[in-house]
Amino acid sequence: MKKSCAALIPYVLVLAMDFYLLPLLMVGTGTAMLLMLFVMPLAAFITALACGMRRGFFLLLPAAAFVLFLPTIFIYYNASAWVYAAAYAIIVLAGNCAGRIFYGKR
């Protein structure tokens, strides 16, 4: 178990940077919508895809994405943004599943 959790650290760090640093670039409603609906989900999907391709399927990665996003609701957004936590978890799950298809085919 320790080995699998340690393998997720780089991917969790990238997700943390995605969720905590990108909102600092939001200066208006337009950039906020662009970041939250396109850039952040794309970064989360690519991170999960890379994890799936290199490490295989990890159910902990979508759970980590969900848990990592929850504090940002209180830091950057309002209570209506809780649905994004579930959406990002589903996006990470899809990316990890897609990456798993290519796992070991290098």
Secondary structure, 3 states (H helix, E strand, C coil): CHHHHHHHHHHHHHHHHHHHHHHHHCCCHHHHHHHHHHHHHHHHHHHHHHHHHHHCCCCHHHHHHHHHHHHHHHHCCCHHHHHHHHHHHHHHHHHHHHHHHCCCCC
